[in-house]
Each structure stands twice: as structure tokens, then as C-alpha cells.
């Protein structure tokens, strides 16, 4: 079984040629992007010494790079762009990932990327306005407490990595029969509200946001089928 490999190409480019070097790689990058063997690429410049550049390319495997990309019709055009700088290469090697990996705490949460409490409140307000007028969700919302939107905002904030506060959400839905069609409408309206609220539109954020919303909707669907209990 093959695993991804990372190719590092280290360049030493005189500062007077750095602009043309960057232009050449900007043009050459389209051939990397078109290759089915290229997973990702990134060209970085040293902050301490502007003459040093590192190109990092993730390939599906070393074999796919050497026997796939280098023998493909894309390679001659790629090489033509970067050929003037081949003599400036200090290192060109493949590296396999190890088990030492992880993420630091500096990566912002989805809650922070969304814009924090203000953005979540705006999102839920727009969602609630849509839900009230919706043929499927309108009757359900009418049965819920007047501060329902506040509970949704607290729940969503926590689901996105913000402060805790969703403990009452499941209780609000007990016996409300949040069926499959209602669940799907709930999810769809939340996505529509995210557009209205101008939350980040990049695929990474929206994919993670969709996962949180779908998870929450299915969790509440399970609670909504429970029979409410009364004291006495």
C-alpha cells in the first residue's frame, strides 16, 4: 500500500532574480494543479534570508511523482518554466510522514472564524425569522418558548467551539416530533441563514459548519421523539 510523500526542493535565488523566480513558479504551478498525482503544493520564502526558498509538494506517492508526473505530458511544460533555476537547487528529496504530528492551540475555532457571539446571534436571528414563516417549522416554532432563539444561539456557539450553554436544547424538543422532513428543513434554513449572515464562505469552514449543524439536528431529532414526563 502506497502512502503520500512530501517532496522538498530548496532553492537559493539571488534577490535580484527573486521576482522572475516567483513569476516562473506562478506559471508552473498550473501544471502541478492539473496533475492527478499532486495533492498540494506551497512555495515559501525564508524571512531571515530572502535568497532561500522552499517548495513543498505533496504527492500521492514517490512512484506517482517519478513515474507518473515526470512521464506525463504536463512535465515538459512545467520544466520549461523552472529550468532556468535548476542550477540554484540546494536539495531535492522525498520525505515520508512519521507518527509525530498534531495541531497547536493557535488554530482558531469555528466559533472564532464565524465572528464570535455577534455573528452567531445574527445567524440565529435570521434563521428564526425564516423558521417562523416556514410551512413545516412555523407550527413547531409557535409551540416553543419565546426565548427559543436564545437557546439555539447558545447551543450553536458551543457546537462551533465557543462557550458552553446548550444544556436545555434537548429538553425544549421533547415530544415535538422533529421528523425527518422537519430536520432537513431545519438544516437547510440554517445554511440559508449562514449565507444571509455572511459567514465565511470558504469550503473548509462551510464543510465543518455543515457537520455541526447536521450533528445537532440529528441529536435533537432523537430527543424530540421522547415522551415528556410530568411531576405527580
PyMOL commands that set and color helices and strands:
alter all, ss='L'
color gray80, all
select helices_A, chain A and resi 15-33+62-71+75-88+110-114+116-133+138-143+148-159+169-173+180-196+203-224
alter helices_A, ss='H'
color red, helices_A
select strands_A, chain A and resi 5-12+38-45+52-59+89-96
alter strands_A, ss='S'
color yellow, strands_A
deselect
rebuild
show_as cartoon
